[in-house]
């Protein structure tokens, strides 16, 4: 039966159905506002939202204006750089070298071997054709990788950002520069096509061994144009962008091959190469070689200086004159002292390579020899090779111990010691009982050095190394006291130069001034301003110890005749005679000598107190005589 509908006159009135305010509150009606109140609230939200937007716009404009007011002029960017020639001058104004072909031919991306830009994109900026100048995904990915590793292992810069830095900005590392880099990257993306940006990058970037641009790199390493490189060669060239000097096949072919193989893997992963082609390219990478070429007499120094020039002159083009710190007479003395010794005894004592660097009181590099023959190997063993310094690092250890309260006349026990399962031994396997700190240092007694290091603590030793200018990563264990960390010869020599300078920090440098063709000064060194690394009492104690090491210790072979002395220095020998060092100073000139083999193989019982000390003495006699 159909339900009956209640007549309208019988239904409850609207008034009767309206609940009381209390009932409405109980049923949830309190959340509703009258239309008038809702309107006023909407107006307030809209008003304050507009105010917020306006303030954000003002702050944003101020932010952009603050960082944009000193942006460089962008009107000059019409294409890649014109060819650059550099004349390197010694401190006395004489010409050391003239480099006239640092840049290869300008090759547009469309004319390059297609595999070359693909290799670069695969390893440097895979999303280049997708982002607008900044790759947010790349930044996040790099931040995550760095957080996981606990150190910087990846960067998030795009090719557009790299172009902005190459063309417009200085190498300064600051928040301002990063923001300006991003702003310029957006400008580049607006003004140029992707192909044009990539062309600019590939024709300006540095690829090691003095080669700027892919064409110069292809000709330098493989004797062909960038139009004609194959996949393996393209991978090796692309791999150089991360660290041109380190991965240069002219410096370390084995390392360059491993890096090139990583680029091939990235190309396969990005879909730029099929698996089969990738396997063929990896095989070809292992057969790549680089023909040696001759260079100037001070070739290692010239290479080291030229790598730094773009960072000082920015976008300036044309002929440049670079005034350096090199002293021609001392450079000749360094080459003779090292070269003649290696020629005489190198084969018999299995000494494959050597290096020598000399610094003035302010850290100016007066002489630099980075290897036996620059024409055969441009790898600079004075600036690029990281090797164990052995006892030559004890100078840093004892400085930390002196700063912790130890004095040259204090007594330390020379006796067996075990630290966390490690039992260091003395070179002669003998133990002398109580000795003074001076005796322990002069005779390079390992157990005494370890006890001195334990008194200082690992943290203090590493801090002393950092203050002296050693930037290489050092181990955080007691073995550091015996020089188990790896450093460069230039770093260690700079540390000794700081002590020679009374504890005022010196920064090794080779460039004094850079001028263009018109004679305008583009850069002039104005001093380091690095401050103090050690206080006077600690420095005086170290002078005492270093003088004892030469006068009556392991460095006796470095003693100079009275008119040239006194001499201060320390020997160093790493395990199994892999490395032999002598570093020291006289009359304000600090020099460091290293002997060893590139593959880390042992020499024939060569110690720091032998040939390195003799080479050092001969160099000093010529340099100071």
PANUGU-250933 format. One record per residue (C-alpha): residue number from 1; chain; x negated, y negated, z. Coordinates in nm, 3 decimals, decimal comma, padded with zeros to 5 digits. Layout:
BEGIN
i|ch|c1|c2|c3
NUM|A|X|Y|Z $
...
This chain:
BEGIN
i|ch|c1|c2|c3
1|A|00,000|00,000|00,000 $
2|A|-00,135|-00,345|-00,091 $
3|A|-00,257|-00,560|00,192 $
4|A|-00,043|-00,851|00,277 $
5|A|-00,189|-01,199|00,233 $
6|A|-00,126|-01,444|00,513 $
7|A|00,060|-01,751|00,395 $
8|A|-00,138|-02,073|00,405 $
9|A|00,081|-02,217|00,673 $
10|A|00,001|-01,922|00,898 $
11|A|-00,386|-01,938|00,858 $
12|A|-00,602|-02,087|01,135 $
13|A|-00,699|-02,449|01,072 $
14|A|-01,056|-02,553|00,990 $
15|A|-01,065|-02,734|01,320 $
16|A|-00,967|-02,419|01,506 $
17|A|-01,244|-02,223|01,329 $
18|A|-01,524|-02,478|01,415 $
19|A|-01,722|-02,339|01,707 $
20|A|-01,828|-02,552|01,997 $
21|A|-02,182|-02,707|02,007 $
22|A|-02,285|-02,444|02,258 $
23|A|-02,149|-02,163|02,046 $
24|A|-02,321|-02,307|01,740 $
25|A|-02,646|-02,310|01,931 $
26|A|-02,595|-01,946|02,026 $
27|A|-02,520|-01,845|01,667 $
28|A|-02,830|-02,023|01,521 $
29|A|-02,658|-02,335|01,393 $
30|A|-02,892|-02,564|01,587 $
31|A|-03,150|-02,537|01,300 $
32|A|-02,919|-02,726|01,062 $
33|A|-02,931|-03,105|01,048 $
34|A|-02,666|-03,344|00,925 $
35|A|-02,720|-03,462|00,567 $
36|A|-02,824|-03,810|00,677 $
37|A|-03,098|-03,679|00,904 $
38|A|-03,221|-03,441|00,633 $
39|A|-03,241|-03,729|00,390 $
40|A|-03,443|-03,944|00,628 $
41|A|-03,685|-03,654|00,693 $
42|A|-03,732|-03,589|00,321 $
43|A|-03,807|-03,956|00,266 $
44|A|-04,070|-03,955|00,541 $
45|A|-04,237|-03,643|00,399 $
46|A|-04,242|-03,794|00,051 $
47|A|-04,378|-04,126|00,180 $
48|A|-04,660|-03,974|00,383 $
49|A|-04,743|-03,729|00,105 $
50|A|-04,780|-04,023|-00,131 $
51|A|-05,001|-04,203|00,124 $
52|A|-05,215|-03,889|00,161 $
53|A|-05,250|-03,853|-00,216 $
54|A|-05,350|-04,217|-00,248 $
55|A|-05,610|-04,188|00,028 $
56|A|-05,748|-03,870|-00,125 $
57|A|-05,772|-04,048|-00,459 $
58|A|-05,956|-04,340|-00,296 $
59|A|-06,194|-04,108|-00,111 $
60|A|-06,244|-03,899|-00,424 $
61|A|-06,324|-04,207|-00,629 $
62|A|-06,565|-04,324|-00,361 $
63|A|-06,727|-03,980|-00,349 $
64|A|-06,772|-03,972|-00,725 $
65|A|-06,894|-04,332|-00,731 $
66|A|-07,145|-04,270|-00,452 $
67|A|-07,305|-03,977|-00,632 $
68|A|-07,261|-04,120|-00,983 $
69|A|-07,408|-04,466|-00,931 $
70|A|-07,765|-04,344|-00,988 $
71|A|-07,695|-04,077|-01,246 $
72|A|-07,948|-04,093|-01,530 $
73|A|-07,864|-04,235|-01,868 $
74|A|-07,705|-03,974|-02,094 $
75|A|-07,710|-04,170|-02,418 $
76|A|-08,045|-04,027|-02,527 $
77|A|-07,931|-03,666|-02,546 $
78|A|-07,890|-03,596|-02,914 $
79|A|-08,073|-03,266|-02,935 $
80|A|-08,372|-03,076|-02,809 $
81|A|-08,696|-03,247|-02,717 $
82|A|-08,941|-03,366|-02,976 $
83|A|-09,279|-03,190|-02,975 $
84|A|-09,487|-03,271|-02,668 $
85|A|-09,865|-03,298|-02,653 $
86|A|-10,055|-03,321|-02,327 $
87|A|-10,410|-03,436|-02,266 $
88|A|-10,543|-03,309|-01,934 $
89|A|-10,807|-03,538|-01,783 $
90|A|-11,052|-03,460|-01,505 $
91|A|-11,096|-03,686|-01,202 $
92|A|-11,383|-03,867|-01,379 $
93|A|-11,168|-03,940|-01,687 $
94|A|-11,325|-03,679|-01,912 $
95|A|-11,096|-03,459|-02,122 $
96|A|-11,048|-03,107|-01,987 $
97|A|-10,804|-02,987|-02,253 $
98|A|-10,555|-03,110|-02,512 $
99|A|-10,247|-02,900|-02,563 $
100|A|-10,064|-03,003|-02,879 $
101|A|-09,815|-02,724|-02,939 $
102|A|-09,634|-02,668|-02,614 $
103|A|-09,306|-02,670|-02,808 $
104|A|-09,213|-02,443|-03,097 $
105|A|-08,980|-02,518|-03,383 $
106|A|-08,625|-02,631|-03,308 $
107|A|-08,404|-02,332|-03,384 $
108|A|-08,023|-02,366|-03,353 $
109|A|-07,844|-02,075|-03,189 $
110|A|-07,677|-01,987|-03,519 $
111|A|-08,020|-01,932|-03,678 $
112|A|-08,175|-01,726|-03,396 $
113|A|-08,183|-01,351|-03,405 $
114|A|-07,828|-01,280|-03,271 $
115|A|-07,964|-01,051|-03,002 $
116|A|-08,164|-01,336|-02,843 $
117|A|-07,881|-01,558|-02,710 $
118|A|-07,691|-01,243|-02,614 $
119|A|-07,983|-01,129|-02,401 $
120|A|-07,996|-01,469|-02,230 $
121|A|-07,622|-01,477|-02,164 $
122|A|-07,622|-01,120|-02,028 $
123|A|-07,883|-01,196|-01,763 $
124|A|-07,827|-01,567|-01,697 $
125|A|-07,462|-01,664|-01,749 $
126|A|-07,232|-01,390|-01,873 $
127|A|-06,918|-01,606|-01,840 $
128|A|-07,072|-01,902|-02,026 $
129|A|-06,800|-01,917|-02,293 $
130|A|-06,524|-01,892|-02,031 $
131|A|-06,609|-02,146|-01,760 $
132|A|-06,600|-02,523|-01,788 $
133|A|-06,948|-02,597|-01,655 $
134|A|-06,922|-02,444|-01,308 $
135|A|-06,857|-02,073|-01,264 $
136|A|-06,662|-02,035|-00,940 $
137|A|-06,672|-01,656|-00,966 $
138|A|-07,047|-01,667|-01,012 $
139|A|-07,094|-01,891|-00,710 $
140|A|-06,882|-01,662|-00,491 $
141|A|-07,061|-01,352|-00,619 $
142|A|-07,404|-01,506|-00,554 $
143|A|-07,302|-01,621|-00,206 $
144|A|-07,179|-01,271|-00,124 $
145|A|-07,500|-01,106|-00,252 $
146|A|-07,715|-01,350|-00,054 $
147|A|-07,510|-01,291|00,261 $
148|A|-07,540|-00,913|00,225 $
149|A|-07,917|-00,928|00,166 $
150|A|-07,976|-01,193|00,432 $
151|A|-08,187|-01,395|00,188 $
152|A|-08,154|-01,573|-00,146 $
153|A|-08,147|-01,303|-00,414 $
154|A|-07,900|-01,456|-00,659 $
155|A|-07,803|-01,800|-00,782 $
156|A|-07,475|-01,929|-00,912 $
157|A|-07,599|-02,197|-01,152 $
158|A|-07,457|-02,188|-01,505 $
159|A|-07,647|-02,264|-01,822 $
160|A|-07,470|-02,601|-01,833 $
161|A|-07,606|-02,679|-01,486 $
162|A|-07,951|-02,566|-01,594 $
163|A|-07,937|-02,802|-01,892 $
164|A|-07,832|-03,088|-01,663 $
165|A|-08,132|-03,017|-01,440 $
166|A|-08,375|-02,971|-01,730 $
167|A|-08,275|-03,284|-01,916 $
168|A|-08,166|-03,536|-01,657 $
169|A|-08,273|-03,452|-01,302 $
170|A|-08,589|-03,402|-01,098 $
171|A|-08,676|-03,074|-00,921 $
172|A|-08,569|-03,227|-00,587 $
173|A|-08,365|-02,986|-00,374 $
174|A|-08,085|-03,179|-00,203 $
175|A|-07,709|-03,190|-00,175 $
176|A|-07,705|-03,511|-00,381 $
177|A|-07,891|-03,346|-00,668 $
178|A|-07,664|-03,040|-00,666 $
179|A|-07,353|-03,260|-00,680 $
180|A|-07,500|-03,470|-00,960 $
181|A|-07,597|-03,150|-01,141 $
182|A|-07,236|-03,034|-01,127 $
183|A|-07,105|-03,372|-01,249 $
184|A|-07,348|-03,371|-01,541 $
185|A|-07,253|-03,012|-01,624 $
186|A|-06,889|-03,119|-01,660 $
187|A|-06,999|-03,414|-01,877 $
188|A|-07,201|-03,183|-02,103 $
189|A|-06,904|-02,950|-02,144 $
190|A|-06,689|-03,246|-02,250 $
191|A|-06,939|-03,400|-02,491 $
192|A|-07,094|-03,093|-02,654 $
193|A|-06,979|-02,759|-02,784 $
194|A|-07,088|-02,440|-02,612 $
195|A|-07,322|-02,360|-02,902 $
196|A|-07,485|-02,703|-02,875 $
197|A|-07,540|-02,666|-02,499 $
198|A|-07,691|-02,322|-02,551 $
199|A|-07,915|-02,458|-02,828 $
200|A|-08,041|-02,736|-02,599 $
201|A|-08,112|-02,489|-02,320 $
202|A|-08,295|-02,232|-02,529 $
203|A|-08,510|-02,495|-02,699 $
204|A|-08,612|-02,672|-02,377 $
205|A|-08,647|-02,404|-02,109 $
206|A|-08,993|-02,297|-01,994 $
207|A|-09,097|-01,940|-02,078 $
208|A|-09,443|-01,920|-01,920 $
209|A|-09,797|-01,940|-02,061 $
210|A|-09,736|-02,301|-02,173 $
211|A|-09,442|-02,210|-02,400 $
212|A|-09,135|-02,435|-02,398 $
213|A|-08,837|-02,308|-02,595 $
214|A|-08,760|-01,964|-02,736 $
215|A|-08,945|-02,024|-03,061 $
216|A|-09,265|-02,118|-02,881 $
217|A|-09,222|-01,811|-02,657 $
218|A|-09,163|-01,579|-02,953 $
219|A|-09,471|-01,713|-03,131 $
220|A|-09,685|-01,715|-02,814 $
221|A|-09,608|-01,358|-02,711 $
222|A|-09,517|-01,179|-03,033 $
223|A|-09,652|-01,391|-03,317 $
224|A|-09,313|-01,441|-03,483 $
225|A|-09,025|-01,688|-03,501 $
226|A|-08,722|-01,674|-03,273 $
227|A|-08,532|-01,590|-03,591 $
228|A|-08,709|-01,258|-03,622 $
229|A|-08,738|-01,104|-03,272 $
230|A|-08,599|-00,757|-03,211 $
231|A|-08,392|-00,642|-02,913 $
232|A|-08,686|-00,544|-02,691 $
233|A|-08,867|-00,872|-02,759 $
234|A|-08,548|-01,072|-02,699 $
235|A|-08,498|-00,894|-02,366 $
236|A|-08,851|-00,978|-02,255 $
237|A|-08,810|-01,345|-02,353 $
238|A|-08,474|-01,368|-02,172 $
239|A|-08,623|-01,208|-01,863 $
240|A|-08,877|-01,489|-01,831 $
241|A|-08,617|-01,752|-01,740 $
242|A|-08,587|-01,636|-01,378 $
243|A|-08,958|-01,682|-01,300 $
244|A|-09,164|-01,773|-01,609 $
245|A|-09,508|-01,751|-01,452 $
246|A|-09,439|-01,435|-01,259 $
247|A|-09,276|-01,241|-01,542 $
248|A|-09,498|-01,368|-01,824 $
249|A|-09,632|-01,070|-02,022 $
250|A|-09,955|-01,266|-02,057 $
251|A|-09,989|-01,253|-01,678 $
252|A|-09,846|-00,913|-01,582 $
253|A|-09,733|-00,697|-01,873 $
254|A|-09,608|-00,412|-01,652 $
255|A|-09,386|-00,646|-01,449 $
256|A|-09,263|-00,815|-01,769 $
257|A|-09,165|-00,475|-01,910 $
258|A|-08,967|-00,386|-01,595 $
259|A|-08,787|-00,719|-01,609 $
260|A|-08,710|-00,671|-01,981 $
261|A|-08,563|-00,328|-01,906 $
262|A|-08,333|-00,493|-01,649 $
263|A|-08,219|-00,737|-01,918 $
264|A|-08,141|-00,448|-02,154 $
265|A|-07,933|-00,285|-01,878 $
266|A|-07,744|-00,614|-01,833 $
267|A|-07,676|-00,631|-02,207 $
268|A|-07,531|-00,280|-02,204 $
269|A|-07,323|-00,360|-01,895 $
270|A|-07,189|-00,677|-02,062 $
271|A|-07,094|-00,486|-02,375 $
272|A|-07,351|-00,667|-02,593 $
273|A|-07,531|-00,340|-02,669 $
274|A|-07,402|00,011|-02,719 $
275|A|-07,545|00,279|-02,489 $
276|A|-07,750|00,433|-02,770 $
277|A|-07,894|00,097|-02,875 $
278|A|-07,975|00,022|-02,512 $
279|A|-08,170|00,347|-02,477 $
280|A|-08,368|00,266|-02,792 $
281|A|-08,439|-00,087|-02,665 $
282|A|-08,560|00,041|-02,327 $
283|A|-08,799|00,277|-02,504 $
284|A|-08,925|-00,007|-02,725 $
285|A|-08,979|-00,231|-02,421 $
286|A|-09,240|00,013|-02,289 $
287|A|-09,447|-00,029|-02,606 $
288|A|-09,447|-00,410|-02,616 $
289|A|-09,787|-00,577|-02,589 $
290|A|-09,922|-00,930|-02,607 $
291|A|-10,235|-01,028|-02,798 $
292|A|-10,495|-01,216|-02,590 $
293|A|-10,586|-01,569|-02,687 $
294|A|-10,868|-01,801|-02,598 $
295|A|-10,818|-02,101|-02,375 $
296|A|-11,010|-02,401|-02,238 $
297|A|-11,305|-02,356|-02,001 $
298|A|-11,088|-02,450|-01,701 $
299|A|-10,796|-02,253|-01,845 $
300|A|-10,653|-02,130|-01,516 $
301|A|-10,646|-02,481|-01,374 $
302|A|-10,500|-02,624|-01,696 $
303|A|-10,221|-02,363|-01,700 $
304|A|-10,141|-02,432|-01,335 $
305|A|-10,119|-02,806|-01,397 $
306|A|-09,914|-02,782|-01,718 $
307|A|-09,648|-02,573|-01,546 $
308|A|-09,590|-02,863|-01,305 $
309|A|-09,581|-03,147|-01,559 $
310|A|-09,209|-03,121|-01,659 $
311|A|-09,108|-03,153|-01,295 $
312|A|-09,289|-03,486|-01,270 $
313|A|-09,196|-03,651|-01,601 $
314|A|-08,834|-03,540|-01,639 $
315|A|-08,696|-03,620|-01,984 $
316|A|-08,982|-03,840|-02,108 $
317|A|-09,101|-03,723|-02,450 $
318|A|-09,408|-03,767|-02,666 $
319|A|-09,779|-03,766|-02,585 $
320|A|-09,872|-03,751|-02,219 $
321|A|-10,199|-03,805|-02,033 $
322|A|-10,228|-03,611|-01,708 $
323|A|-10,499|-03,728|-01,469 $
324|A|-10,601|-03,440|-01,243 $
325|A|-10,818|-03,379|-00,938 $
326|A|-11,061|-03,147|-01,120 $
327|A|-11,432|-03,215|-01,069 $
328|A|-11,610|-03,091|-01,385 $
329|A|-11,944|-03,031|-01,210 $
330|A|-11,786|-02,829|-00,933 $
331|A|-11,573|-02,641|-01,185 $
332|A|-11,890|-02,538|-01,368 $
333|A|-12,049|-02,437|-01,038 $
334|A|-11,747|-02,222|-00,949 $
335|A|-11,742|-02,050|-01,287 $
336|A|-12,114|-01,978|-01,269 $
337|A|-12,113|-01,850|-00,911 $
338|A|-11,822|-01,613|-00,968 $
339|A|-11,885|-01,517|-01,330 $
340|A|-12,255|-01,438|-01,296 $
341|A|-12,201|-01,230|-00,983 $
342|A|-11,927|-01,025|-01,148 $
343|A|-12,141|-00,977|-01,457 $
344|A|-12,431|-00,854|-01,245 $
345|A|-12,261|-00,619|-00,999 $
346|A|-11,895|-00,588|-01,103 $
347|A|-11,922|-00,256|-01,285 $
348|A|-12,158|-00,092|-01,036 $
349|A|-11,948|-00,192|-00,732 $
350|A|-11,613|-00,142|-00,906 $
351|A|-11,514|-00,509|-00,877 $
352|A|-11,270|-00,580|-01,156 $
353|A|-11,163|-00,935|-01,078 $
354|A|-11,233|-01,238|-00,866 $
355|A|-11,108|-01,588|-00,794 $
356|A|-11,243|-01,908|-00,641 $
357|A|-11,066|-02,230|-00,547 $
358|A|-11,216|-02,542|-00,389 $
359|A|-11,026|-02,823|-00,217 $
360|A|-11,122|-03,174|-00,114 $
361|A|-11,036|-03,310|00,235 $
362|A|-10,691|-03,420|00,115 $
363|A|-10,609|-03,090|-00,057 $
364|A|-10,712|-03,204|-00,406 $
365|A|-10,814|-02,902|-00,615 $
366|A|-11,173|-02,970|-00,725 $
367|A|-11,235|-02,631|-00,889 $
368|A|-11,023|-02,330|-00,976 $
369|A|-11,120|-01,999|-01,132 $
370|A|-10,829|-01,755|-01,147 $
371|A|-10,999|-01,453|-01,299 $
372|A|-11,288|-01,306|-01,488 $
373|A|-11,179|-01,410|-01,839 $
374|A|-10,888|-01,645|-01,913 $
375|A|-10,890|-01,536|-02,277 $
376|A|-10,813|-01,176|-02,179 $
377|A|-10,576|-01,242|-01,890 $
378|A|-10,402|-01,567|-01,798 $
379|A|-10,277|-01,421|-01,468 $
380|A|-10,404|-01,666|-01,208 $
381|A|-10,539|-01,471|-00,912 $
382|A|-10,595|-01,793|-00,718 $
383|A|-10,230|-01,902|-00,727 $
384|A|-10,018|-01,603|-00,829 $
385|A|-10,173|-01,291|-00,674 $
386|A|-10,057|-01,208|-00,321 $
387|A|-10,309|-00,986|-00,144 $
388|A|-10,386|-00,880|00,213 $
389|A|-10,641|-01,122|00,364 $
390|A|-10,759|-00,883|00,634 $
391|A|-10,974|-01,054|00,896 $
392|A|-10,968|-01,385|00,705 $
393|A|-10,619|-01,423|00,856 $
394|A|-10,763|-01,402|01,210 $
395|A|-10,823|-01,777|01,193 $
396|A|-10,446|-01,821|01,202 $
397|A|-10,412|-01,558|01,479 $
398|A|-10,673|-01,720|01,702 $
399|A|-10,526|-02,066|01,647 $
400|A|-10,195|-01,934|01,781 $
401|A|-10,377|-01,771|02,074 $
402|A|-10,569|-02,091|02,153 $
403|A|-10,242|-02,284|02,148 $
404|A|-10,111|-02,025|02,396 $
405|A|-10,395|-02,108|02,637 $
406|A|-10,690|-01,893|02,526 $
407|A|-11,036|-02,056|02,516 $
408|A|-11,356|-01,967|02,326 $
409|A|-11,536|-01,871|02,649 $
410|A|-11,252|-01,661|02,791 $
411|A|-11,305|-01,286|02,812 $
412|A|-11,106|-01,017|02,631 $
413|A|-11,152|-00,641|02,656 $
414|A|-11,284|-00,462|02,349 $
415|A|-11,133|-00,120|02,409 $
416|A|-10,889|00,117|02,235 $
417|A|-10,532|-00,013|02,227 $
418|A|-10,198|00,126|02,110 $
419|A|-09,902|-00,094|02,019 $
420|A|-09,570|00,074|01,933 $
421|A|-09,751|00,388|01,818 $
422|A|-10,011|00,192|01,619 $
423|A|-10,377|00,225|01,727 $
424|A|-10,604|-00,021|01,542 $
425|A|-10,972|00,069|01,514 $
426|A|-11,284|-00,142|01,490 $
427|A|-11,478|-00,141|01,163 $
428|A|-11,778|00,036|01,323 $
429|A|-11,567|00,258|01,554 $
430|A|-11,754|00,116|01,854 $
431|A|-11,617|-00,060|02,163 $
432|A|-11,817|-00,316|02,359 $
433|A|-11,608|-00,367|02,671 $
434|A|-11,554|-00,726|02,788 $
435|A|-11,653|-00,987|02,526 $
436|A|-11,588|-01,358|02,491 $
437|A|-11,326|-01,483|02,249 $
438|A|-11,609|-01,641|02,050 $
439|A|-11,790|-01,307|02,018 $
440|A|-11,472|-01,123|01,928 $
441|A|-11,394|-01,371|01,651 $
442|A|-11,749|-01,406|01,518 $
443|A|-11,796|-01,030|01,489 $
444|A|-11,437|-00,974|01,370 $
445|A|-11,355|-00,718|01,641 $
446|A|-11,010|-00,579|01,562 $
447|A|-10,904|-00,476|01,913 $
448|A|-10,988|-00,824|02,043 $
449|A|-10,788|-00,985|01,762 $
450|A|-10,488|-00,764|01,838 $
451|A|-10,503|-00,852|02,209 $
452|A|-10,533|-01,222|02,119 $
453|A|-10,235|-01,183|01,886 $
454|A|-10,030|-01,013|02,156 $
455|A|-10,106|-01,300|02,391 $
456|A|-09,985|-01,548|02,130 $
457|A|-09,689|-01,339|02,016 $
458|A|-09,576|-01,264|01,662 $
459|A|-09,344|-01,565|01,651 $
460|A|-09,623|-01,806|01,741 $
461|A|-09,859|-01,647|01,483 $
462|A|-09,603|-01,682|01,206 $
463|A|-09,527|-02,039|01,313 $
464|A|-09,898|-02,128|01,305 $
465|A|-09,923|-01,985|00,952 $
466|A|-09,624|-02,190|00,838 $
467|A|-09,766|-02,511|00,989 $
468|A|-10,096|-02,450|00,812 $
469|A|-09,915|-02,427|00,478 $
470|A|-09,881|-02,051|00,425 $
471|A|-09,537|-02,007|00,266 $
472|A|-09,556|-01,637|00,179 $
473|A|-09,331|-01,403|00,378 $
474|A|-09,528|-01,242|00,662 $
475|A|-09,451|-00,922|00,858 $
476|A|-09,300|-00,961|01,203 $
477|A|-09,512|-00,704|01,386 $
478|A|-09,844|-00,678|01,568 $
479|A|-10,023|-00,570|01,248 $
480|A|-10,007|-00,933|01,141 $
481|A|-10,308|-00,993|01,371 $
482|A|-10,524|-00,792|01,130 $
483|A|-10,398|-00,967|00,815 $
484|A|-10,149|-00,709|00,690 $
485|A|-09,930|-00,978|00,532 $
486|A|-09,990|-01,089|00,175 $
487|A|-10,094|-01,443|00,081 $
488|A|-10,242|-01,626|-00,216 $
489|A|-10,598|-01,753|-00,220 $
490|A|-10,471|-02,110|-00,266 $
491|A|-10,244|-02,079|00,040 $
492|A|-10,518|-01,942|00,265 $
493|A|-10,776|-02,194|00,144 $
494|A|-10,526|-02,472|00,208 $
495|A|-10,480|-02,345|00,565 $
496|A|-10,855|-02,366|00,627 $
497|A|-10,864|-02,711|00,464 $
498|A|-10,608|-02,828|00,718 $
499|A|-10,840|-02,724|01,002 $
500|A|-11,133|-02,888|00,822 $
501|A|-10,918|-03,203|00,809 $
502|A|-10,887|-03,215|01,187 $
503|A|-10,544|-03,048|01,191 $
504|A|-10,375|-03,300|00,959 $
505|A|-10,176|-03,090|00,711 $
506|A|-10,304|-03,095|00,354 $
507|A|-10,106|-02,989|00,049 $
508|A|-10,312|-02,838|-00,234 $
509|A|-10,243|-03,040|-00,550 $
510|A|-10,390|-03,093|-00,894 $
511|A|-10,204|-03,390|-01,047 $
512|A|-10,290|-03,749|-00,960 $
513|A|-10,105|-03,940|-01,231 $
514|A|-09,903|-03,887|-01,549 $
515|A|-09,886|-04,156|-01,821 $
516|A|-09,710|-04,169|-02,154 $
517|A|-09,849|-04,285|-02,490 $
518|A|-09,781|-04,650|-02,407 $
519|A|-09,972|-04,624|-02,080 $
520|A|-09,663|-04,641|-01,860 $
521|A|-09,710|-04,452|-01,533 $
522|A|-09,443|-04,184|-01,509 $
523|A|-09,576|-04,032|-01,188 $
524|A|-09,845|-04,127|-00,937 $
525|A|-09,928|-03,929|-00,627 $
526|A|-09,871|-04,136|-00,315 $
527|A|-09,999|-03,899|-00,043 $
528|A|-09,849|-03,596|00,123 $
529|A|-09,707|-03,735|00,446 $
530|A|-09,704|-03,377|00,575 $
531|A|-09,795|-03,467|00,934 $
532|A|-10,003|-03,268|01,182 $
533|A|-10,030|-02,891|01,183 $
534|A|-10,242|-02,854|01,498 $
535|A|-10,353|-03,076|01,784 $
536|A|-10,713|-03,188|01,834 $
537|A|-10,811|-02,957|02,127 $
538|A|-10,694|-02,646|01,940 $
539|A|-10,869|-02,761|01,621 $
540|A|-11,194|-02,821|01,814 $
541|A|-11,176|-02,467|01,955 $
542|A|-11,127|-02,324|01,605 $
543|A|-11,427|-02,522|01,475 $
544|A|-11,630|-02,359|01,753 $
545|A|-11,516|-02,009|01,654 $
546|A|-11,557|-02,059|01,278 $
547|A|-11,907|-02,201|01,321 $
548|A|-12,003|-01,897|01,530 $
549|A|-11,873|-01,659|01,260 $
550|A|-12,114|-01,811|01,006 $
551|A|-12,408|-01,875|01,240 $
552|A|-12,418|-01,536|01,411 $
553|A|-12,125|-01,324|01,291 $
554|A|-11,990|-01,144|00,988 $
555|A|-12,031|-01,457|00,774 $
556|A|-12,408|-01,489|00,809 $
557|A|-12,455|-01,453|00,432 $
558|A|-12,273|-01,784|00,390 $
559|A|-12,516|-01,986|00,605 $
560|A|-12,633|-02,306|00,434 $
561|A|-12,967|-02,481|00,461 $
562|A|-12,981|-02,753|00,727 $
563|A|-12,930|-03,050|00,491 $
564|A|-12,602|-02,899|00,368 $
565|A|-12,468|-02,746|00,689 $
566|A|-12,319|-02,675|00,927 $
567|A|-12,080|-02,430|00,764 $
568|A|-11,752|-02,300|00,905 $
569|A|-11,577|-01,991|00,774 $
570|A|-11,445|-01,639|00,811 $
571|A|-11,478|-01,312|00,624 $
572|A|-11,193|-01,075|00,541 $
573|A|-11,175|-00,718|00,416 $
574|A|-10,850|-00,527|00,366 $
575|A|-10,808|-00,152|00,416 $
576|A|-11,008|00,082|00,192 $
577|A|-11,202|-00,213|00,047 $
578|A|-10,915|-00,324|-00,175 $
579|A|-10,973|-00,695|-00,108 $
580|A|-11,277|-00,893|00,005 $
581|A|-11,256|-01,260|00,108 $
582|A|-11,461|-01,548|00,238 $
583|A|-11,298|-01,883|00,315 $
584|A|-11,467|-02,179|00,477 $
585|A|-11,587|-02,537|00,451 $
586|A|-11,888|-02,767|00,471 $
587|A|-11,904|-03,146|00,441 $
588|A|-11,528|-03,165|00,391 $
589|A|-11,523|-02,933|00,088 $
590|A|-11,324|-02,615|00,152 $
591|A|-11,357|-02,311|-00,075 $
592|A|-11,207|-01,966|-00,083 $
593|A|-11,338|-01,659|-00,267 $
594|A|-11,154|-01,333|-00,337 $
595|A|-11,278|-01,014|-00,503 $
596|A|-11,073|-00,705|-00,589 $
597|A|-10,886|-00,517|-00,861 $
598|A|-10,548|-00,605|-01,010 $
599|A|-10,418|-00,251|-00,956 $
600|A|-10,519|-00,250|-00,589 $
601|A|-10,781|00,021|-00,634 $
602|A|-11,074|00,031|-00,395 $
603|A|-11,408|-00,134|-00,458 $
604|A|-11,734|00,034|-00,364 $
605|A|-11,766|-00,073|00,003 $
606|A|-11,745|-00,443|-00,084 $
607|A|-11,675|-00,650|00,229 $
608|A|-11,604|-01,018|00,279 $
609|A|-11,943|-01,067|00,442 $
610|A|-12,116|-00,940|00,127 $
611|A|-12,057|-01,072|-00,225 $
612|A|-11,773|-01,315|-00,140 $
613|A|-11,990|-01,488|00,123 $
614|A|-12,283|-01,501|-00,121 $
615|A|-12,066|-01,643|-00,400 $
616|A|-11,934|-01,903|-00,156 $
617|A|-12,285|-02,002|-00,049 $
618|A|-12,407|-02,034|-00,408 $
619|A|-12,107|-02,246|-00,503 $
620|A|-12,153|-02,473|-00,202 $
621|A|-12,523|-02,519|-00,267 $
622|A|-12,449|-02,629|-00,624 $
623|A|-12,142|-02,836|-00,531 $
624|A|-12,301|-03,019|-00,236 $
625|A|-12,664|-03,026|-00,346 $
